[in-house]
Amino acid sequence: MGLVHALLSSAEAALGDDSSPLRLAGRDGVAGRKAARRSLDLLEMLQVKTLGNLDASERDALWSALRALRHRLQEVGRNELPVLDATATGLTTHDEPA
């Protein structure tokens, strides 16, 4: 249970969630999303490795953390501006040095 809460808090802090107890260690931008994604990956691995071995409260806590983190990552992804490819936008051509 402690690992689940620690991973969720770490991911929330990385995404800049002010209500996270780890908010002072928060990151922003790409680094924050990468840290949050690593936490999600660990939670997903924990879900697979403990399948059938958790009691109801442990399973609910893990699944709740997974749902919350997946939702938060989707929310952050929707609020980002797309990275533009300079060549695709016509700002540069393959003939010119970058």
N, CA, C and O atoms as a printed pandas DataFrame, in Angstrom:
     atom_number atom_name residue_name chain_id  residue_number  x_coord  y_coord  z_coord
0              1         N          MET        A               1    0.827   -1.185    0.000
1              2        CA          MET        A               1    0.000    0.000    0.000
2              3         C          MET        A               1    0.873    1.251    0.000
3              4         O          MET        A               1    0.592    2.220   -0.706
4              5         N          GLY        A               2    1.931    1.216    0.800
5              6        CA          GLY        A               2    2.822    2.365    0.863
6              7         C          GLY        A               2    3.487    2.644   -0.475
7              8         O          GLY        A               2    3.647    3.801   -0.865
8              9         N          LEU        A               3    3.874    1.582   -1.180
9             10        CA          LEU        A               3    4.496    1.745   -2.495
10            11         C          LEU        A               3    3.519    2.369   -3.483
11            12         O          LEU        A               3    3.896    3.251   -4.255
12            13         N          VAL        A               4    2.286    1.926   -3.466
13            14        CA          VAL        A               4    1.269    2.477   -4.365
14            15         C          VAL        A               4    1.090    3.967   -4.107
15            16         O          VAL        A               4    1.083    4.763   -5.046
16            17         N          HIS        A               5    0.949    4.344   -2.863
17            18        CA          HIS        A               5    0.756    5.756   -2.528
18            19         C          HIS        A               5    1.995    6.587   -2.849
19            20         O          HIS        A               5    1.877    7.726   -3.300
20            21         N          ALA        A               6    3.175    6.027   -2.621
21            22        CA          ALA        A               6    4.410    6.754   -2.919
22            23         C          ALA        A               6    4.552    6.990   -4.418
23            24         O          ALA        A               6    4.918    8.088   -4.838
24            25         N          LEU        A               7    4.268    5.976   -5.225
25            26        CA          LEU        A               7    4.371    6.129   -6.674
26            27         C          LEU        A               7    3.344    7.125   -7.200
27            28         O          LEU        A               7    3.656    7.941   -8.067
28            29         N          LEU        A               8    2.136    7.061   -6.687
29            30        CA          LEU        A               8    1.107    8.001   -7.116
30            31         C          LEU        A               8    1.485    9.430   -6.715
31            32         O          LEU        A               8    1.357   10.351   -7.522
32            33         N          SER        A               9    1.941    9.619   -5.494
33            34        CA          SER        A               9    2.342   10.954   -5.038
34            35         C          SER        A               9    3.513   11.488   -5.848
35            36         O          SER        A               9    3.555   12.670   -6.190
36            37         N          SER        A              10    4.454   10.621   -6.148
37            38        CA          SER        A              10    5.608   11.021   -6.948
38            39         C          SER        A              10    5.176   11.490   -8.329
39            40         O          SER        A              10    5.657   12.511   -8.822
40            41         N          ALA        A              11    4.279   10.752   -8.945
41            42        CA          ALA        A              11    3.793   11.125  -10.273
42            43         C          ALA        A              11    3.011   12.422  -10.229
43            44         O          ALA        A              11    3.181   13.274  -11.101
44            45         N          GLU        A              12    2.153   12.589   -9.227
45            46        CA          GLU        A              12    1.373   13.821   -9.103
46            47         C          GLU        A              12    2.286   15.026   -8.908
47            48         O          GLU        A              12    2.054   16.088   -9.486
48            49         N          ALA        A              13    3.319   14.860   -8.094
49            50        CA          ALA        A              13    4.266   15.955   -7.874
50            51         C          ALA        A              13    5.001   16.287   -9.159
51            52         O          ALA        A              13    5.228   17.458   -9.466
52            53         N          ALA        A              14    5.374   15.262   -9.911
53            54        CA          ALA        A              14    6.082   15.477  -11.167
54            55         C          ALA        A              14    5.220   16.232  -12.166
55            56         O          ALA        A              14    5.737   16.960  -13.014
56            57         N          LEU        A              15    3.921   16.062  -12.069
57            58        CA          LEU        A              15    2.999   16.744  -12.970
58            59         C          LEU        A              15    2.563   18.102  -12.421
59            60         O          LEU        A              15    1.740   18.785  -13.030
60            61         N          GLY        A              16    3.112   18.489  -11.275
61            62        CA          GLY        A              16    2.833   19.815  -10.732
62            63         C          GLY        A              16    1.565   19.920   -9.919
63            64         O          GLY        A              16    1.053   21.025   -9.737
64            65         N          ASP        A              17    1.040   18.822   -9.424
65            66        CA          ASP        A              17   -0.190   18.837   -8.629
66            67         C          ASP        A              17    0.083   19.495   -7.277
67            68         O          ASP        A              17    0.862   18.970   -6.481
68            69         N          ASP        A              18   -0.544   20.626   -7.014
69            70        CA          ASP        A              18   -0.323   21.368   -5.776
70            71         C          ASP        A              18   -0.808   20.632   -4.539
71            72         O          ASP        A              18   -0.356   20.927   -3.432
72            73         N          SER        A              19   -1.717   19.683   -4.703
73            74        CA          SER        A              19   -2.221   18.969   -3.542
74            75         C          SER        A              19   -1.347   17.770   -3.182
75            76         O          SER        A              19   -1.584   17.109   -2.171
76            77         N          SER        A              20   -0.340   17.492   -4.003
77            78        CA          SER        A              20    0.548   16.367   -3.732
78            79         C          SER        A              20    1.458   16.679   -2.555
79            80         O          SER        A              20    1.972   17.792   -2.451
80            81         N          PRO        A              21    1.663   15.711   -1.667
81            82        CA          PRO        A              21    2.580   15.952   -0.546
82            83         C          PRO        A              21    4.019   16.148   -1.002
83            84         O          PRO        A              21    4.841   16.657   -0.239
84            85         N          LEU        A              22    4.329   15.765   -2.199
85            86        CA          LEU        A              22    5.686   15.923   -2.718
86            87         C          LEU        A              22    5.801   17.108   -3.660
87            88         O          LEU        A              22    6.705   17.150   -4.494
88            89         N          ARG        A              23    4.897   18.070   -3.538
89            90        CA          ARG        A              23    4.848   19.187   -4.481
90            91         C          ARG        A              23    6.146   19.983   -4.550
91            92         O          ARG        A              23    6.470   20.552   -5.592
92            93         N          LEU        A              24    6.885   20.026   -3.454
93            94        CA          LEU        A              24    8.139   20.780   -3.467
94            95         C          LEU        A              24    9.187   20.124   -4.353
95            96         O          LEU        A              24   10.132   20.783   -4.788
96            97         N          ALA        A              25    9.031   18.846   -4.621
97            98        CA          ALA        A              25    9.978   18.137   -5.481
98            99         C          ALA        A              25    9.445   18.049   -6.910
99           100         O          ALA        A              25    9.988   17.315   -7.736
100          101         N          GLY        A              26    8.394   18.791   -7.195
101          102        CA          GLY        A              26    7.743   18.699   -8.497
102          103         C          GLY        A              26    8.623   19.148   -9.645
103          104         O          GLY        A              26    9.526   19.969   -9.489
104          105         N          ARG        A              27    8.329   18.585  -10.794
105          106        CA          ARG        A              27    9.014   18.951  -12.026
106          107         C          ARG        A              27    7.963   19.474  -12.976
107          108         O          ARG        A              27    6.765   19.304  -12.753
108          109         N          ASP        A              28    8.420   20.111  -14.038
109          110        CA          ASP        A              28    7.446   20.583  -15.013
110          111         C          ASP        A              28    7.853   20.099  -16.393
111          112         O          ASP        A              28    8.959   19.598  -16.596
112          113         N          GLY        A              29    6.958   20.256  -17.312
113          114        CA          GLY        A              29    7.243   19.954  -18.700
114          115         C          GLY        A              29    7.540   18.494  -18.964
115          116         O          GLY        A              29    6.968   17.594  -18.348
116          117         N          VAL        A              30    8.451   18.286  -19.897
117          118        CA          VAL        A              30    8.781   16.942  -20.362
118          119         C          VAL        A              30    9.342   16.090  -19.230
119          120         O          VAL        A              30    8.984   14.919  -19.113
120          121         N          ALA        A              31   10.204   16.644  -18.404
121          122        CA          ALA        A              31   10.796   15.873  -17.308
122          123         C          ALA        A              31    9.721   15.377  -16.348
123          124         O          ALA        A              31    9.795   14.247  -15.864
124          125         N          GLY        A              32    8.732   16.205  -16.071
125          126        CA          GLY        A              32    7.647   15.800  -15.188
126          127         C          GLY        A              32    6.806   14.692  -15.772
127          128         O          GLY        A              32    6.432   13.748  -15.077
128          129         N          ARG        A              33    6.510   14.809  -17.053
129          130        CA          ARG        A              33    5.716   13.753  -17.705
130          131         C          ARG        A              33    6.486   12.442  -17.752
131          132         O          ARG        A              33    5.902   11.371  -17.587
132          133         N          LYS        A              34    7.794   12.520  -17.977
133          134        CA          LYS        A              34    8.599   11.291  -18.005
134          135         C          LYS        A              34    8.627   10.637  -16.630
135          136         O          LYS        A              34    8.503    9.418  -16.519
136          137         N          ALA        A              35    8.786   11.435  -15.595
137          138        CA          ALA        A              35    8.794   10.897  -14.233
138          139         C          ALA        A              35    7.442   10.276  -13.895
139          140         O          ALA        A              35    7.381    9.203  -13.295
140          141         N          ALA        A              36    6.370   10.944  -14.277
141          142        CA          ALA        A              36    5.024   10.414  -14.030
142          143         C          ALA        A              36    4.802    9.131  -14.815
143          144         O          ALA        A              36    4.191    8.191  -14.308
144          145         N          ARG        A              37    5.287    9.085  -16.031
145          146        CA          ARG        A              37    5.130    7.887  -16.863
146          147         C          ARG        A              37    5.894    6.713  -16.255
147          148         O          ARG        A              37    5.420    5.577  -16.290
148          149         N          ARG        A              38    7.086    6.987  -15.693
149          150        CA          ARG        A              38    7.848    5.917  -15.028
150          151         C          ARG        A              38    7.078    5.385  -13.824
151          152         O          ARG        A              38    7.055    4.178  -13.584
152          153         N          SER        A              39    6.456    6.275  -13.075
153          154        CA          SER        A              39    5.650    5.830  -11.937
154          155         C          SER        A              39    4.469    4.995  -12.406
155          156         O          SER        A              39    4.141    3.975  -11.799
156          157         N          LEU        A              40    3.829    5.430  -13.491
157          158        CA          LEU        A              40    2.709    4.654  -14.038
158          159         C          LEU        A              40    3.193    3.282  -14.485
159          160         O          LEU        A              40    2.528    2.278  -14.231
160          161         N          ASP        A              41    4.336    3.230  -15.144
161          162        CA          ASP        A              41    4.891    1.942  -15.577
162          163         C          ASP        A              41    5.134    1.017  -14.390
163          164         O          ASP        A              41    4.858   -0.180  -14.466
164          165         N          LEU        A              42    5.652    1.572  -13.287
165          166        CA          LEU        A              42    5.888    0.765  -12.093
166          167         C          LEU        A              42    4.577    0.275  -11.484
167          168         O          LEU        A              42    4.479   -0.876  -11.058
168          169         N          LEU        A              43    3.578    1.140  -11.442
169          170        CA          LEU        A              43    2.273    0.727  -10.917
170          171         C          LEU        A              43    1.655   -0.364  -11.789
171          172         O          LEU        A              43    1.056   -1.307  -11.271
172          173         N          GLU        A              44    1.797   -0.242  -13.105
173          174        CA          GLU        A              44    1.272   -1.268  -14.009
174          175         C          GLU        A              44    2.005   -2.595  -13.824
175          176         O          GLU        A              44    1.384   -3.657  -13.861
176          177         N          MET        A              45    3.327   -2.539  -13.623
177          178        CA          MET        A              45    4.085   -3.750  -13.362
178          179         C          MET        A              45    3.631   -4.379  -12.044
179          180         O          MET        A              45    3.472   -5.595  -11.949
180          181         N          LEU        A              46    3.429   -3.543  -11.041
181          182        CA          LEU        A              46    2.956   -4.029   -9.752
182          183         C          LEU        A              46    1.592   -4.707   -9.892
183          184         O          LEU        A              46    1.336   -5.729   -9.254
184          185         N          GLN        A              47    0.725   -4.144  -10.721
185          186        CA          GLN        A              47   -0.583   -4.737  -10.949
186          187         C          GLN        A              47   -0.443   -6.131  -11.554
187          188         O          GLN        A              47   -1.116   -7.066  -11.120
188          189         N          VAL        A              48    0.421   -6.273  -12.546
189          190        CA          VAL        A              48    0.614   -7.568  -13.207
190          191         C          VAL        A              48    1.232   -8.573  -12.237
191          192         O          VAL        A              48    0.784   -9.717  -12.160
192          193         N          LYS        A              49    2.245   -8.156  -11.507
193          194        CA          LYS        A              49    2.976   -9.072  -10.623
194          195         C          LYS        A              49    2.168   -9.511   -9.407
195          196         O          LYS        A              49    2.438  -10.568   -8.837
196          197         N          THR        A              50    1.191   -8.721   -9.006
197          198        CA          THR        A              50    0.415   -9.060   -7.814
198          199         C          THR        A              50   -0.974   -9.591   -8.146
199          200         O          THR        A              50   -1.784   -9.810   -7.245
200          201         N          LEU        A              51   -1.258   -9.799   -9.421
201          202        CA          LEU        A              51   -2.576  -10.258   -9.842
202          203         C          LEU        A              51   -2.985  -11.522   -9.084
203          204         O          LEU        A              51   -2.288  -12.536   -9.126
204          205         N          GLY        A              52   -4.105  -11.449   -8.402
205          206        CA          GLY        A              52   -4.624  -12.578   -7.642
206          207         C          GLY        A              52   -4.052  -12.707   -6.242
207          208         O          GLY        A              52   -4.445  -13.604   -5.497
208          209         N          ASN        A              53   -3.133  -11.831   -5.872
209          210        CA          ASN        A              53   -2.487  -11.933   -4.562
210          211         C          ASN        A              53   -2.793  -10.763   -3.632
211          212         O          ASN        A              53   -2.196  -10.662   -2.560
212          213         N          LEU        A              54   -3.698   -9.891   -4.015
213          214        CA          LEU        A              54   -4.039   -8.732   -3.189
214          215         C          LEU        A              54   -5.417   -8.924   -2.574
215          216         O          LEU        A              54   -6.295   -9.562   -3.155
216          217         N          ASP        A              55   -5.587   -8.356   -1.382
217          218        CA          ASP        A              55   -6.941   -8.360   -0.826
218          219         C          ASP        A              55   -7.731   -7.234   -1.498
219          220         O          ASP        A              55   -7.166   -6.447   -2.258
220          221         N          ALA        A              56   -8.996   -7.158   -1.227
221          222        CA          ALA        A              56   -9.877   -6.214   -1.922
222          223         C          ALA        A              56   -9.435   -4.759   -1.730
223          224         O          ALA        A              56   -9.452   -3.980   -2.683
224          225         N          SER        A              57   -9.046   -4.392   -0.525
225          226        CA          SER        A              57   -8.653   -2.991   -0.295
226          227         C          SER        A              57   -7.345   -2.660   -1.006
227          228         O          SER        A              57   -7.194   -1.556   -1.530
228          229         N          GLU        A              58   -6.409   -3.585   -1.034
229          230        CA          GLU        A              58   -5.144   -3.358   -1.744
230          231         C          GLU        A              58   -5.384   -3.234   -3.249
231          232         O          GLU        A              58   -4.831   -2.354   -3.908
232          233         N          ARG        A              59   -6.215   -4.129   -3.776
233          234        CA          ARG        A              59   -6.532   -4.097   -5.205
234          235         C          ARG        A              59   -7.240   -2.793   -5.575
235          236         O          ARG        A              59   -6.917   -2.173   -6.588
236          237         N          ASP        A              60   -8.195   -2.386   -4.760
237          238        CA          ASP        A              60   -8.917   -1.141   -5.029
238          239         C          ASP        A              60   -7.993    0.071   -4.992
239          240         O          ASP        A              60   -8.111    0.971   -5.824
240          241         N          ALA        A              61   -7.075    0.094   -4.030
241          242        CA          ALA        A              61   -6.132    1.212   -3.937
242          243         C          ALA        A              61   -5.226    1.258   -5.164
243          244         O          ALA        A              61   -4.969    2.333   -5.706
244          245         N          LEU        A              62   -4.742    0.103   -5.601
245          246        CA          LEU        A              62   -3.878    0.048   -6.774
246          247         C          LEU        A              62   -4.637    0.462   -8.024
247          248         O          LEU        A              62   -4.137    1.267   -8.809
248          249         N          TRP        A              63   -5.818   -0.066   -8.219
249          250        CA          TRP        A              63   -6.597    0.272   -9.409
250          251         C          TRP        A              63   -7.007    1.737   -9.415
251          252         O          TRP        A              63   -7.026    2.380  -10.465
252          253         N          SER        A              64   -7.333    2.261   -8.242
253          254        CA          SER        A              64   -7.694    3.670   -8.138
254          255         C          SER        A              64   -6.502    4.558   -8.508
255          256         O          SER        A              64   -6.657    5.546   -9.226
256          257         N          ALA        A              65   -5.324    4.203   -8.016
257          258        CA          ALA        A              65   -4.116    4.961   -8.348
258          259         C          ALA        A              65   -3.843    4.904   -9.848
259          260         O          ALA        A              65   -3.492    5.919  -10.450
260          261         N          LEU        A              66   -3.998    3.737  -10.453
261          262        CA          LEU        A              66   -3.786    3.600  -11.896
262          263         C          LEU        A              66   -4.767    4.460  -12.682
263          264         O          LEU        A              66   -4.371    5.162  -13.614
264          265         N          ARG        A              67   -6.033    4.411  -12.316
265          266        CA          ARG        A              67   -7.036    5.225  -13.007
266          267         C          ARG        A              67   -6.734    6.711  -12.874
267          268         O          ARG        A              67   -6.796    7.452  -13.855
268          269         N          ALA        A              68   -6.406    7.145  -11.661
269          270        CA          ALA        A              68   -6.140    8.562  -11.414
270          271         C          ALA        A              68   -4.927    9.036  -12.202
271          272         O          ALA        A              68   -4.956   10.115  -12.793
272          273         N          LEU        A              69   -3.874    8.249  -12.217
273          274        CA          LEU        A              69   -2.661    8.652  -12.908
274          275         C          LEU        A              69   -2.846    8.633  -14.420
275          276         O          LEU        A              69   -2.376    9.535  -15.114
276          277         N          ARG        A              70   -3.520    7.622  -14.929
277          278        CA          ARG        A              70   -3.787    7.588  -16.378
278          279         C          ARG        A              70   -4.620    8.793  -16.802
279          280         O          ARG        A              70   -4.349    9.414  -17.829
280          281         N          HIS        A              71   -5.631    9.116  -16.006
281          282        CA          HIS        A              71   -6.482   10.271  -16.308
282          283         C          HIS        A              71   -5.669   11.561  -16.287
283          284         O          HIS        A              71   -5.805   12.408  -17.169
284          285         N          ARG        A              72   -4.830   11.697  -15.276
285          286        CA          ARG        A              72   -4.010   12.916  -15.144
286          287         C          ARG        A              72   -3.033   13.062  -16.312
287          288         O          ARG        A              72   -2.852   14.162  -16.834
288          289         N          LEU        A              73   -2.408   11.969  -16.719
289          290        CA          LEU        A              73   -1.490   12.026  -17.855
290          291         C          LEU        A              73   -2.225   12.381  -19.143
291          292         O          LEU        A              73   -1.697   13.130  -19.966
292          293         N          GLN        A              74   -3.435   11.854  -19.330
293          294        CA          GLN        A              74   -4.230   12.216  -20.502
294          295         C          GLN        A              74   -4.593   13.686  -20.462
295          296         O          GLN        A              74   -4.547   14.369  -21.485
296          297         N          GLU        A              75   -4.953   14.177  -19.286
297          298        CA          GLU        A              75   -5.320   15.582  -19.117
298          299         C          GLU        A              75   -4.140   16.490  -19.454
299          300         O          GLU        A              75   -4.307   17.488  -20.155
300          301         N          VAL        A              76   -2.962   16.153  -18.966
301          302        CA          VAL        A              76   -1.765   16.939  -19.246
302          303         C          VAL        A              76   -1.464   16.902  -20.746
303          304         O          VAL        A              76   -1.094   17.917  -21.335
304          305         N          GLY        A              77   -1.621   15.747  -21.346
305          306        CA          GLY        A              77   -1.364   15.610  -22.778
306          307         C          GLY        A              77   -2.299   16.447  -23.629
307          308         O          GLY        A              77   -1.882   16.980  -24.658
308          309         N          ARG        A              78   -3.551   16.574  -23.223
309          310        CA          ARG        A              78   -4.522   17.381  -23.973
310          311         C          ARG        A              78   -4.219   18.873  -23.879
311          312         O          ARG        A              78   -4.549   19.637  -24.785
312          313         N          ASN        A              79   -3.591   19.281  -22.781
313          314        CA          ASN        A              79   -3.332   20.701  -22.565
314          315         C          ASN        A              79   -2.013   21.180  -23.154
315          316         O          ASN        A              79   -1.679   22.360  -23.057
316          317         N          GLU        A              80   -1.263   20.265  -23.765
317          318        CA          GLU        A              80    0.020   20.642  -24.340
318          319         C          GLU        A              80   -0.151   21.185  -25.743
319          320         O          GLU        A              80   -1.081   20.819  -26.462
320          321         N          LEU        A              81    0.744   22.047  -26.111
321          322        CA          LEU        A              81    0.802   22.506  -27.485
322          323         C          LEU        A              81    1.611   21.499  -28.285
323          324         O          LEU        A              81    2.597   20.964  -27.778
324          325         N          PRO        A              82    1.220   21.230  -29.516
325          326        CA          PRO        A              82    1.976   20.263  -30.308
326          327         C          PRO        A              82    3.339   20.829  -30.683
327          328         O          PRO        A              82    3.505   22.035  -30.860
328          329         N          VAL        A              83    4.309   19.930  -30.798
329          330        CA          VAL        A              83    5.634   20.318  -31.258
330          331         C          VAL        A              83    5.586   20.302  -32.770
331          332         O          VAL        A              83    5.224   19.297  -33.381
332          333         N          LEU        A              84    5.951   21.413  -33.364
333          334        CA          LEU        A              84    5.883   21.520  -34.814
334          335         C          LEU        A              84    7.209   21.128  -35.446
335          336         O          LEU        A              84    8.282   21.444  -34.933
336          337         N          ASP        A              85    7.108   20.447  -36.549
337          338        CA          ASP        A              85    8.267   20.099  -37.348
338          339         C          ASP        A              85    8.506   21.263  -38.304
339          340         O          ASP        A              85    7.642   21.583  -39.121
340          341         N          ALA        A              86    9.663   21.891  -38.207
341          342        CA          ALA        A              86    9.954   23.078  -39.015
342          343         C          ALA        A              86    9.878   22.778  -40.504
343          344         O          ALA        A              86    9.443   23.630  -41.279
344          345         N          THR        A              87   10.289   21.591  -40.918
345          346        CA          THR        A              87   10.238   21.239  -42.336
346          347         C          THR        A              87    8.790   21.102  -42.795
347          348         O          THR        A              87    8.429   21.588  -43.867
348          349         N          ALA        A              88    7.962   20.444  -41.989
349          350        CA          ALA        A              88    6.561   20.230  -42.361
350          351         C          ALA        A              88    5.796   21.547  -42.448
351          352         O          ALA        A              88    4.841   21.653  -43.218
352          353         N          THR        A              89    6.195   22.537  -41.683
353          354        CA          THR        A              89    5.492   23.815  -41.690
354          355         C          THR        A              89    6.005   24.746  -42.769
355          356         O          THR        A              89    5.455   25.828  -42.971
356          357         N          GLY        A              90    7.055   24.335  -43.467
357          358        CA          GLY        A              90    7.621   25.169  -44.519
358          359         C          GLY        A              90    8.596   26.200  -44.010
359          360         O          GLY        A              90    9.033   27.062  -44.772
360          361         N          LEU        A              91    8.952   26.134  -42.727
361          362        CA          LEU        A              91    9.889   27.091  -42.173
362          363         C          LEU        A              91   11.320   26.808  -42.642
363          364         O          LEU        A              91   12.137   27.723  -42.749
364          365         N          THR        A              92   11.607   25.567  -42.913
365          366        CA          THR        A              92   12.910   25.195  -43.468
366          367         C          THR        A              92   12.682   24.207  -44.593
367          368         O          THR        A              92   11.617   23.598  -44.692
368          369         N          THR        A              93   13.666   24.053  -45.421
369          370        CA          THR        A              93   13.608   23.046  -46.484
370          371         C          THR        A              93   14.786   22.117  -46.320
371          372         O          THR        A              93   15.724   22.407  -45.577
372          373         N          HIS        A              94   14.732   21.014  -47.007
373          374        CA          HIS        A              94   15.847   20.066  -46.943
374          375         C          HIS        A              94   17.073   20.633  -47.647
375          376         O          HIS        A              94   18.176   20.127  -47.439
376          377         N          ASP        A              95   16.919   21.667  -48.474
377          378        CA          ASP        A              95   18.047   22.259  -49.189
378          379         C          ASP        A              95   18.901   23.129  -48.291
379          380         O          ASP        A              95   20.090   23.312  -48.554
380          381         N          GLU        A              96   18.312   23.671  -47.232
381          382        CA          GLU        A              96   19.016   24.622  -46.388
382          383         C          GLU        A              96   19.585   23.897  -45.167
383          384         O          GLU        A              96   18.988   22.946  -44.661
384          385         N          PRO        A              97   20.754   24.363  -44.701
385          386        CA          PRO        A              97   21.242   23.797  -43.444
386          387         C          PRO        A              97   20.345   24.221  -42.287
387          388         O          PRO        A              97   19.822   25.336  -42.279
388          389         N          ALA        A              98   20.168   23.347  -41.324
389          390        CA          ALA        A              98   19.271   23.629  -40.194
390          391         C          ALA        A              98   19.823   24.664  -39.276
391          392         O          ALA        A              98   19.186   25.009  -38.280
